[in-house]
Amino acid sequence: MNPWPNRLAIGSLLTLLFLCLAWELWLAPLRAGGSTLALKGIPLLFPLFGLLRGTRYTHQWTSLLALPYIAEGAVRAVLDTKLSQALAFAEIALALALFGSCLAYARISAPSRTRQS
């Protein structure tokens, strides 16, 4: 079973991970040559295999993992300018997609919904 919320969660997680790395290493780092803020992408690696397997519990806690990325994107969308501000809006959109798709998958894969009568 691999419904669309699971595929969306995997896609948004991988895209958010790539965005975090590209943003802080090449596109608009805080310091020239890259920033250690790129390490913020590391927590996104932890749920990857659980999402690929379609584990309900992983989707549940990954939805909580998306919240700091929404907050960071909101702060940087207000404080940064130009390219960094656009990247912040992209981070917000991807983190919201991750949040919503994880919740949707957790809901449709609930034991009460999958039980056969």
Helices and strands as residue ranges (DSSP letters): H 4-22, I 23-27, G 36-45, H 48-53, H 56-79, H 82-108, H 111-114
